[in-house]
């Protein structure tokens, strides 16, 4: 683990952030537009402190970066700190984890329930088997779950809330085409995989009978 500090934020805020964190340690600064390059440096160097500018930390990319760091056991000793460039605001988003001794009992967290980001569902959502694809505006995405009124997808192409899209689901029984609206979307940086967008899409004019048949054929068993 390095004793260095990595700073990530808007390019014009980096000098102020450096002044806030001046400690004699080696510093490496990255504009928020280079978050992936910053992540690569963090994985290789494992800095003592990773400082994110406050506004960037609440963006989809900032949130994805924090989650990616928290989920990596190799980065468990890194402190993630949220810092404002224009005030004294500073807080720790992820403190270094203390080593667990062999004689210490370790509590095991229960699996977290999936977050329903669209509120109470209007129809049962069925988990789809791995590898089933859907076309969104002509771009391939992975179908995660499906109901007659909505779908969750994972896409390498940008998806944004309120974006209107066209969907096509196809198999040996035919093609189902409908329009949709992105209800929610989040940016993800999964370990060992390309960055991606996870989104919930409201289906606006889908054939419910056809969707039910598609779901039955491709549901996870």
N, C-alpha and C positions, 0 to 999 in steps of 0.2 A: 504493500500500500504506500502511495506517495504522500508526502506532507504538503503537496501543492493545493491550490484553490482553483476551481473552474467557475467562471462567471458567464452567465447566459442572459441576454436581454436585448432590447432594441439598440442598434448601433450607436445612436446618439446618447444613450444612457450609460454606456459601458464605462466611460471615464469617471462618472460620479459613483458608480458601483465599486470601481477599483479603489477610490478614495475611502469609501465606507468600510471596505474590507482590508485596508492596508494593515499588514501584520508582519511583514518581513518574509512571508512565505512566497514561493514561486507562484505566479498567477498566469492563468491562461484564459483569455476572453474570447467569446464567440457571439456574433450577432444572432438573434433569435431565428433568422432565416436559415442559419446553418445548424439547426438543432441536431440533425443526423450526424454531421461531422463532429459536433460536441459529444454526442453519445458514443461515437466510435472512440474518441479520445478518453472519455470516462471509463469505458470498458477496458481499454489498454492500460491506463495509468492508475486507476482507482484512487482519485484524489481524496484528501482528507475532508474537504468541504466542497459542495456543489451549490453555488448561489444562483438563484433564479430571480430575475426582476419580477416584482409583484404582479404587474398586469400580464406579463407573459405567462406566469405560473397559472393563471386562471383561463388561459386560452386552451383550445383543444390540443394543440401541439405541446403546450406546457404541461397540461394534465397527463397526456400520454407519456411524456418524458419522465415525470415523477413516478407514475405507475410502473414504467419499465424499470427504473432504478430500484424501486421498492421490491419488485418481484425477482430481482436477480440476487441470489445468495452470495455471489462473488463481490457484490457491492454493499453488503450488509454493514460494513464498517464505515461507509461514507455518510457524512451528515449532509442532508439536503436542507438548505436554508432559503427562505423567502425574504427578499430584501427590497425595499423601495429606494428608488434613486433620488427622490425629491423630499424625503422625510426620514425620521429616525426609525421607521417601522422595520422590524425584523422578527422573524419567528422561525422555529425549526419545524419543517414539514416531516422529516424522517430522521430520528436520532440514530447514531450507530448502535447496533445490537450488541449487547454484552455476550461474551462467550458463555455457553452453557456447560457446566461441569457434569461429569458422568454421574455423580451421585445425586444430582438435582432432578426432581421430577419435572417433566415438561408437559404443560397442558396442550392438548391438541384442539385446535379450533374446529368447530363444526363448519361444514361447507356453507358458504354464503349463498343465500337465495338469489336467484337471478333478479336483476333489477328490471322491473316493468316500467320503462321510461315513458310510456304513453298513458299511464294511469290504469284504471279498471278496464279490462279487456271486454270488448263487445261480443267476442266469439272465441271458442276454445282454440288455442294455438297449439299446433302439433309439431313436434321436433322432426326434422327431415333427416334422412340418412346422409352420411358424409358423401361429398362429391357431387351432389345434385346442383346443377347450374341454372341460372336464370339470366336472360339478357335484359339489361337496363340501358335504354337509349342506345342499343346496339353493342354495349360493352358487357363482357362476361363477369358475373358475380356469383358467389356461392350462396345458396339458399339455406338458411339456418333453421327457420321454422315458418309455418304457414297457417293461415286461417282463411275463411272466406272473405274477410275484410282487411287483412293485413299480412305483412311478411317482414321477417328480419333477414337482412342480407349482409354479406361481407364483400367489399369491393375494393379493388386496387385503384379505381377511378373516384375522383372527388364526388362526394354526396353531401349536400347541405340542407338543413331544415327549410321547409317550405318549397323546396325545389320540385317542380313538376317533371315527371318522368314517364316513359313508356316501358312496359314490361312484356316479356314473352317467355312463357314456360312451355317446353316441348319435350315429348317422349314418343314412344312408338304409337301412342293413341292419338296424337295430333298436337296442335299448337294452341295455347291459350294466350290471347293478347288482351291487355287492358292498360289503362292509364293509372297513375298513382301520384301521391304527394309524400315527400319525405317528412315524417313527423318528428324524428330526432336523428342525430348522427353524432358519432364520436370518432376521433382519430386515434389509431392504435399503433404502437411500436413493439410488436411481439418479438421475443428473443429468438434469433435465428431465422426470422421470416421477414419478408418485405413489409414496409409500412402499409396500412390499409385503413379503410373506413368501414365501421359497423353502423348500420342504419335500420330504422324501422320505417316501413313504407305503408301508408294507408292506400288500399286498393279501391279505386273510385267507381269503376264500371265493369267489374269482373263477373263472369258467369259462375255463380255460386255452385251449381251442380258440377260443372267441369272442374272447378278448383277442389271440390270435395273428392272427386275421383282421383285427381292428380295426387292429392295429399295421401289418400289411402294406398296408392301404388308406391309412394316414395317415403312413407313415414319410417322412422327409425324403429327397429324391433329390438 
